[in-house]
Amino acid sequence: MVDGERTDWSGWMSDLGRRIRRVREFLGLSQDQIARMAGVSQGAVSRLEAGRGLATPMLVVLKVHVVLTRALAQLDAGVVDDQLRDSLDLGGFGRLGAADKTGDVPITKDPELEELVELYHALTGRLRRTLVAVVRATARSLIKTPDAAAS
């Protein structure tokens, strides 16, 4: 840290919480699932995502970080944004750089996939299943039709 430079810890924690929530939602995991995998309470995950984590023990932050990192590692390396992947070393969330126009750092390299994930999360349970069924059927029909996939 440069002399005289102060960190806005409240803002930093809010940003960290928002990013953790985006990654968790992208992975399709609930707060409860993350909490169980990390061995922490669902309330701790909720507080962390809400940016009320100044009083959150660092151990909780690290445990959640490890769970998310492991889950992202299961995805195709070509899908996850390089900047996000690089940031997933310990303390990496604080170094995430260029955000998009909404203030979010991309999770994937593909803006269209990002849009699909955002649309999916904007829907409720039954509508989510409908969207997935439509996308799945469309993708399968395009795979069977080489001419359509090439255009």
URVEN-V397339 format. One record per residue. N is the residue number from 0. RES is the residue in one letter. PHI is phi in radians with two decimals (999 if undefined). PSI is psi in whole degrees, 0 to 359 (999 if undefined). OMEGA is omega in whole degrees, -180 to 180 (none if undefined). Layout:
N,RES,PHI,PSI,OMEGA + N,RES,PHI,PSI,OMEGA
This chain:
0,M,999,137,180 + 1,V,-1.33,144,178 + 2,D,-0.91,134,177 + 3,G,1.43,349,179 + 4,E,-1.42,131,179 + 5,R,-2.00,145,177 + 6,T,-1.70,133,174 + 7,D,-1.44,88,-174 + 8,W,-1.10,323,179 + 9,S,-1.10,314,178 + 10,G,-1.14,321,180 + 11,W,-1.11,317,180 + 12,M,-1.19,323,177 + 13,S,-1.10,316,179 + 14,D,-1.13,315,178 + 15,L,-1.04,314,-180 + 16,G,-1.07,318,179 + 17,R,-1.11,319,-180 + 18,R,-1.20,320,177 + 19,I,-1.09,316,179 + 20,R,-1.07,316,180 + 21,R,-1.06,316,-180 + 22,V,-1.15,315,180 + 23,R,-1.04,313,-180 + 24,E,-1.14,320,177 + 25,F,-1.03,320,180 + 26,L,-1.31,350,179 + 27,G,1.31,28,-179 + 28,L,-1.85,147,176 + 29,S,-1.51,165,175 + 30,Q,-1.05,321,-179 + 31,D,-1.12,318,178 + 32,Q,-1.09,314,179 + 33,I,-1.06,315,-178 + 34,A,-1.04,314,-180 + 35,R,-1.10,317,-179 + 36,M,-1.17,328,-178 + 37,A,-1.54,348,-178 + 38,G,1.26,35,178 + 39,V,-2.23,175,179 + 40,S,-1.43,156,176 + 41,Q,-1.10,325,178 + 42,G,-1.08,323,178 + 43,A,-1.14,319,178 + 44,V,-1.14,317,179 + 45,S,-1.04,313,179 + 46,R,-1.09,319,180 + 47,L,-1.10,313,-180 + 48,E,-1.16,330,-180 + 49,A,-1.41,357,180 + 50,G,1.40,13,178 + 51,R,-1.67,33,-172 + 52,G,-1.61,8,180 + 53,L,-1.02,329,179 + 54,A,-1.68,2,180 + 55,T,-1.30,127,179 + 56,P,-1.05,142,-180 + 57,M,-1.00,329,179 + 58,L,-1.05,321,178 + 59,V,-1.12,314,180 + 60,V,-1.03,314,-179 + 61,L,-1.15,319,180 + 62,K,-1.10,316,178 + 63,V,-1.13,318,179 + 64,H,-1.02,315,-179 + 65,V,-1.10,317,180 + 66,V,-1.07,314,-180 + 67,L,-1.14,319,179 + 68,T,-1.08,316,179 + 69,R,-1.12,320,180 + 70,A,-1.15,318,178 + 71,L,-1.16,327,180 + 72,A,-1.13,339,179 + 73,Q,-1.35,345,180 + 74,L,-1.41,157,175 + 75,D,-0.98,129,-178 + 76,A,-1.02,334,180 + 77,G,-1.32,348,-178 + 78,V,-1.57,317,-174 + 79,V,-1.32,133,180 + 80,D,-1.01,136,-179 + 81,D,-1.01,319,-179 + 82,Q,-1.09,317,178 + 83,L,-1.16,314,-180 + 84,R,-1.02,316,180 + 85,D,-1.11,330,-176 + 86,S,-1.40,352,-173 + 87,L,-1.47,16,169 + 88,D,-1.37,172,-178 + 89,L,-1.03,129,-179 + 90,G,1.46,0,-174 + 91,G,-1.14,329,-179 + 92,F,-1.02,330,-180 + 93,G,-1.27,345,-178 + 94,R,-1.80,4,180 + 95,L,-0.99,131,-174 + 96,G,-1.71,240,-167 + 97,A,-0.92,119,177 + 98,A,-1.66,161,176 + 99,D,-1.43,188,-176 + 100,K,-1.13,341,178 + 101,T,-1.55,355,-178 + 102,G,1.62,2,-179 + 103,D,-1.70,143,174 + 104,V,-1.52,133,-178 + 105,P,-1.10,148,177 + 106,I,-1.64,324,-180 + 107,T,-1.95,170,177 + 108,K,-1.46,349,-173 + 109,D,-1.92,110,-179 + 110,P,-1.08,330,179 + 111,E,-1.23,323,175 + 112,L,-1.16,320,176 + 113,E,-1.00,316,-180 + 114,E,-1.10,317,178 + 115,L,-1.07,318,179 + 116,V,-1.12,317,179 + 117,E,-1.09,317,178 + 118,L,-1.09,318,178 + 119,Y,-1.01,313,-177 + 120,H,-1.28,344,177 + 121,A,-1.37,347,-178 + 122,L,-1.69,164,175 + 123,T,-1.65,174,-173 + 124,G,-0.74,301,-177 + 125,R,-1.14,319,179 + 126,L,-1.19,328,176 + 127,R,-1.09,315,179 + 128,R,-1.09,323,178 + 129,T,-1.13,314,179 + 130,L,-1.04,314,-180 + 131,V,-1.07,318,179 + 132,A,-1.10,319,179 + 133,V,-1.16,314,179 + 134,V,-1.10,316,180 + 135,R,-1.06,312,-180 + 136,A,-1.10,318,179 + 137,T,-1.11,314,-179 + 138,A,-1.09,317,180 + 139,R,-1.11,322,179 + 140,S,-1.20,326,178 + 141,L,-1.23,325,178 + 142,I,-1.15,322,-180 + 143,K,-1.31,344,-178 + 144,T,-2.02,90,-176 + 145,P,-0.99,325,-180 + 146,D,-1.12,321,-179 + 147,A,-1.22,323,-179 + 148,A,-1.21,330,-178 + 149,A,-1.35,337,-176 + 150,S,-1.46,999,none
